[in-house]
């Protein structure tokens, strides 16, 4: 997520939502950070076109957990942009949703673990098993988290919050089997939506506020980067992937996003996911670009957002967890991806209130204000 824009949206929503403000040093540091991000965009694009699978795996495994942990600490310091009295209840409700969502997401892969095979066979071995239906429904928890965050932010009255959340839960029982809904909210919202679309919106809003020429250039660069990827001629030698890269890509489950995007554009060959196809290569380049720049953007804004200014014990604890998350890949890379998915989903849902604060600020900035008669 673009942190300059996070700052702007915080300043806009602070008085209304009683959120804490984050100090900004002034336009000069922001301008230099915009210049830095211009080069980061194009540097990331070059890497994504050269090594899309390898870059994504490195970014997701190494840089990703550090981003998740530092942003969770920062959000906690800001009370998740909610009323202070609501923040604890909100965060623990999101933790519960994420654990259930992760369990539902990872369970279909339980057949690959020796110690979980009996449980997997028990669930999928009997038709109509209610646990199997619960696993199929579990993607709805992401939508429920999204709606819950909105309800928590926009009203402090449980007489309004509760009906909104209950209606969302009940309605999900009827449309969870709709493929388009599952793809949109269960697959794309916490992935491409989070790292690319939200980032673009925040960059747009920040540029509207600062009127920075470099900000407009960065917006144009993001759009142009997608065009470059789409029109790029993939060298045949780039399609030769090592066995380890293929195994890690499949274990990450991000090939599913690649498959969905290619399926939408009609570039799938026989409806099969072919990692060695040019179309798959291009979409993977986009995924690698979006994720890597998302992470680099966060760390490039340290002087503005000041995510490092947290309690020392939290900082040390995050560093230890980051090291452990990487070490898990030495034990079993599937275990490593499972652990990272928990951290990733948790930081996404905890950021939802900030997303709504920022979108409201963007809407207010671009919509013409009514003139009083």
C-alpha positions in Angstrom: 0.0 0.0 0.0 1.3 3.5 -0.8 2.2 5.1 2.5 2.1 8.8 1.5 -1.6 8.2 0.7 -2.1 6.3 3.9 -0.9 9.5 5.7 -3.2 11.7 3.7 -6.2 9.5 4.3 -5.4 9.5 8.0 -5.2 13.3 8.2 -8.6 13.5 6.4 -10.4 11.0 8.6 -8.8 11.8 12.0 -11.3 14.3 13.2 -14.3 12.3 12.2 -13.1 8.9 13.2 -11.0 10.1 16.2 -8.0 8.4 14.7 -4.5 9.3 15.6 -2.5 11.6 13.3 0.9 10.8 11.9 3.3 13.7 11.5 4.5 14.7 8.1 7.8 16.6 7.8 6.8 18.6 4.7 6.7 18.5 1.0 10.5 18.2 0.4 10.9 14.7 1.8 7.7 13.6 0.1 9.1 14.9 -3.3 12.3 12.9 -2.9 10.3 9.8 -2.0 8.1 10.3 -5.1 11.3 10.4 -7.2 12.6 7.3 -5.5 9.4 5.5 -6.2 9.6 6.4 -9.8 12.8 4.5 -10.1 11.5 1.6 -7.9 8.5 1.1 -10.3 10.7 0.7 -13.3 13.4 -1.2 -11.5 10.8 -3.7 -10.2 9.3 -4.0 -13.7 12.7 -4.9 -15.2 13.1 -7.6 -12.6 9.6 -8.9 -13.1 10.0 -9.3 -16.8 13.4 -11.0 -16.4 12.5 -13.4 -13.5 8.8 -13.3 -12.8 8.5 -16.5 -10.8 11.8 -16.2 -9.0 11.1 -12.5 -8.1 7.7 -13.2 -6.7 8.9 -16.1 -4.6 11.7 -14.1 -3.2 9.5 -11.1 -2.4 6.7 -13.1 -1.0 8.9 -15.4 1.2 11.5 -12.9 2.3 10.2 -9.3 2.1 6.5 -10.1 2.6 6.5 -11.3 6.2 8.6 -8.3 7.3 6.0 -6.0 5.6 3.1 -7.7 7.3 4.6 -7.7 10.7 5.7 -4.0 10.6 2.4 -2.8 9.2 0.4 -4.8 11.9 2.5 -3.0 14.5 1.9 0.3 12.9 -1.8 -0.3 12.6 -1.9 -1.3 16.3 -0.3 2.0 17.2 -3.0 3.8 15.2 -5.7 1.7 17.0 -6.6 0.4 13.5 -8.2 3.8 12.7 -11.1 3.0 14.9 -12.4 4.3 18.2 -9.9 3.2 20.9 -12.6 1.3 22.8 -13.4 -0.7 19.6 -9.8 -1.6 18.5 -9.3 -4.6 20.8 -12.6 -6.3 20.0 -12.1 -5.6 16.3 -8.6 -7.1 16.2 -9.5 -10.3 18.0 -12.6 -10.8 15.9 -10.4 -10.4 12.8 -7.9 -12.9 14.2 -10.7 -15.4 14.6 -11.9 -14.9 11.1 -8.4 -15.2 9.7 -7.8 -18.5 11.5 -11.0 -19.9 10.2 -10.4 -18.6 6.7 -6.9 -20.0 6.7 -8.1 -23.4 7.9 -10.7 -23.4 5.1 -8.2 -22.3 2.5 -5.5 -24.8 3.4 -7.7 -27.8 4.1 -8.1 -28.9 0.4 -4.4 -29.4 0.4 -4.5 -31.6 3.5 -4.4 -34.7 1.3 -0.7 -34.0 0.6 0.3 -34.4 4.3 0.7 -37.8 5.7 -0.7 -36.9 9.1 -3.7 -35.1 7.7 -4.7 -37.7 5.1 -7.1 -39.6 7.3 -9.0 -36.4 8.2 -9.0 -35.4 4.5 -10.5 -38.7 3.5 -13.0 -38.6 6.3 -14.3 -35.2 5.0 -14.3 -35.7 1.3 -14.9 -39.5 1.4 -18.5 -39.1 2.3 -20.8 -37.2 -0.1 -22.6 -34.2 1.5 -20.2 -34.0 4.5 -21.1 -30.7 6.3 -17.4 -30.0 6.9 -16.7 -30.1 3.2 -19.5 -27.6 2.7 -18.0 -25.4 5.4 -14.7 -25.5 3.7 -16.3 -24.5 0.4 -18.1 -21.6 2.2 -15.0 -20.4 4.0 -13.9 -17.9 1.3 -17.0 -15.9 2.4 -15.1 -15.0 5.6 -13.1 -12.5 3.6 -16.3 -10.7 2.5 -17.6 -10.9 6.1 -14.4 -9.3 7.3 -14.6 -6.6 4.7 -18.2 -5.8 5.6 -17.5 -6.0 9.4 -14.7 -3.5 9.1 -17.0 -1.1 7.3 -19.7 -1.5 9.9 -17.1 -1.0 12.7 -15.8 2.2 11.1 -18.9 4.0 10.0 -21.1 3.5 13.1 -20.4 2.9 16.8 -24.0 1.7 17.4 -24.3 -2.0 17.8 -28.0 -1.6 16.9 -26.7 -0.9 13.3 -23.5 -3.0 13.3 -25.1 -6.3 14.3 -27.8 -6.4 11.6 -25.3 -5.5 8.9 -22.9 -8.3 10.0 -25.7 -10.8 10.5 -27.2 -10.0 7.1 -23.8 -10.5 5.4 -23.3 -13.9 7.2 -26.7 -15.1 6.3 -26.6 -14.0 2.7 -23.2 -15.7 2.2 -24.9 -19.0 3.0 -26.9 -18.6 -0.2 -24.3 -17.2 -2.7 -21.0 -18.8 -1.5 -21.3 -21.4 -4.3 -21.4 -18.6 -7.0 -18.0 -18.8 -8.8 -17.8 -15.1 -9.6 -18.4 -14.0 -6.0 -15.7 -16.5 -4.8 -13.2 -15.3 -7.3 -13.8 -11.6 -6.6 -13.9 -11.6 -2.8 -12.1 -14.8 -1.9 -9.3 -14.7 -4.4 -8.7 -11.3 -6.0 -9.7 -8.9 -3.1 -6.9 -10.2 -0.7 -4.3 -10.4 -3.5 -4.4 -8.2 -6.6 -7.0 -5.9 -5.1 -4.9 -5.3 -2.1 -1.4 -5.0 -3.6 -2.3 -3.2 -6.9 -5.8 -1.6 -7.0 -5.7 -0.1 -3.5 -2.1 1.1 -4.1 -3.2 2.9 -7.3 -6.1 4.5 -5.5 -3.9 5.7 -2.6 -1.3 7.0 -5.1 -4.0 8.9 -6.9 -5.3 10.5 -3.8 -1.9 11.5 -2.6 -1.2 13.1 -5.9 -4.5 15.0 -5.8 -3.4 16.4 -2.4 0.2 17.3 -3.2 -0.2 18.2 -6.9 3.2 16.6 -7.3 4.5 16.2 -10.9 6.4 13.1 -9.8 3.2 11.8 -8.3 1.4 12.1 -11.6 4.4 10.5 -13.4 4.3 7.6 -11.0 0.6 7.0 -11.7 1.3 7.0 -15.4 4.3 4.7 -14.9 2.1 2.2 -13.1 -0.4 2.1 -16.0 2.4 2.0 -18.5 4.1 -0.9 -16.6 0.9 -3.0 -17.1 0.9 -2.1 -20.8 4.6 -3.1 -21.2 3.9 -6.4 -19.6 0.9 -7.1 -21.8 2.8 -6.3 -25.0 6.1 -7.9 -24.0 7.5 -10.6 -26.3 8.6 -13.4 -24.0 11.9 -15.0 -25.0 11.6 -18.7 -25.4 14.5 -19.4 -23.1 12.7 -17.6 -20.2 10.0 -20.3 -20.2 12.4 -22.9 -18.9 11.7 -23.2 -15.2 13.6 -25.3 -12.7 11.8 -28.0 -10.8 12.2 -26.2 -7.5 10.7 -23.0 -8.9 7.7 -25.0 -10.2 7.2 -26.8 -6.9 7.3 -23.6 -4.9 5.0 -21.7 -7.3 2.4 -24.5 -7.0 2.8 -24.7 -3.3 2.2 -21.0 -3.0 -1.2 -21.5 -4.7 -0.7 -18.2 -6.6 -0.9 -20.1 -9.9 -4.7 -20.0 -9.2 -4.7 -16.2 -9.6 -2.7 -16.6 -12.8 -5.1 -19.2 -14.1 -8.2 -17.0 -13.3 -6.7 -13.9 -15.1 -5.7 -15.9 -18.1 -9.1 -17.6 -18.2 -10.8 -14.2 -18.2 -8.7 -13.0 -21.1 -9.2 -16.3 -23.0 -5.5 -17.1 -23.2 -5.7 -20.5 -21.5 -4.6 -23.5 -23.6 -7.3 -26.1 -23.1 -8.3 -24.7 -19.7 -5.0 -26.0 -18.2 -2.5 -24.0 -16.2 0.7 -24.2 -18.2 3.5 -22.4 -16.3 5.7 -22.6 -19.4 3.3 -20.7 -21.7 4.0 -17.0 -22.6 0.5 -16.0 -21.3 1.2 -17.5 -17.9 4.7 -15.8 -17.9 3.1 -12.4 -18.6 0.5 -12.7 -15.8 3.2 -13.9 -13.4 5.3 -10.9 -14.3 2.3 -8.7 -13.4 1.9 -10.5 -10.1 5.6 -10.3 -9.3 5.6 -6.6 -10.2 2.5 -5.8 -8.1 3.7 -7.6 -5.0 7.3 -6.5 -5.1 6.5 -2.9 -5.6 3.8 -3.0 -2.9 6.5 -4.2 -0.4 9.2 -1.7 -1.6 6.7 1.2 -1.5 6.1 0.5 2.2 9.7 0.5 3.2 10.5 3.5 1.0 8.1 5.6 3.1 9.7 4.9 6.5 10.5 8.6 7.1 6.9 9.7 6.5 4.8 6.9 8.0 7.4 6.1 10.8 6.3 2.5 11.0 9.6 1.8 12.8 8.7 4.0 15.8 7.0 1.3 17.9 7.9 -0.3 21.2 11.3 -1.9 21.2 9.9 -5.3 22.4 7.4 -5.3 19.5 10.1 -4.5 17.0 12.3 -7.3 18.4 9.4 -9.7 18.4 8.6 -8.9 14.8 12.2 -9.5 13.8 12.2 -12.9 15.5 8.9 -13.9 13.9 10.3 -12.8 10.5 13.3 -15.0 11.0 11.1 -18.0 12.1 8.8 -17.6 9.1 11.8 -17.9 6.7 13.3 -20.8 8.7 10.0 -22.7 8.4 10.8 -23.2 4.7 13.8 -25.2 5.6 11.6 -27.5 7.6 8.9 -27.8 5.0 8.1 -25.2 2.4 4.4 -26.0 2.6 4.5 -25.1 6.3 6.3 -21.9 5.4 3.6 -20.9 2.9 0.9 -21.8 5.5 2.5 -19.5 8.1 2.9 -16.6 5.7 -0.7 -16.9 4.5 -1.9 -16.4 8.1 0.3 -13.2 8.4 -0.7 -12.0 5.0 -4.4 -12.4 5.6 -4.2 -10.9 9.0 -2.6 -7.7 7.9 -5.1 -7.4 5.0 -8.2 -7.6 7.1 -6.7 -5.4 9.9 -6.1 -2.8 7.2 -9.7 -2.8 5.9 -10.8 0.2 8.2 -7.9 2.3 6.8 -8.9 1.3 3.3 -12.4 2.6 3.9 -11.1 5.8 5.5 -8.9 6.4 2.5 -11.6 5.6 -0.1 -13.9 8.0 1.6 -11.2 10.7 1.5 -10.6 9.9 -2.2 -14.3 10.3 -3.0 -14.4 13.6 -1.1 -11.4 14.9 -3.0 -12.6 14.0 -6.5 -16.3 14.8 -6.1 -17.2 18.5 -6.6 -18.5 20.1 -3.4 -22.0 21.5 -3.4 -22.2 25.2 -3.2 -24.5 26.6 -0.5 -27.3 28.7 -1.8 
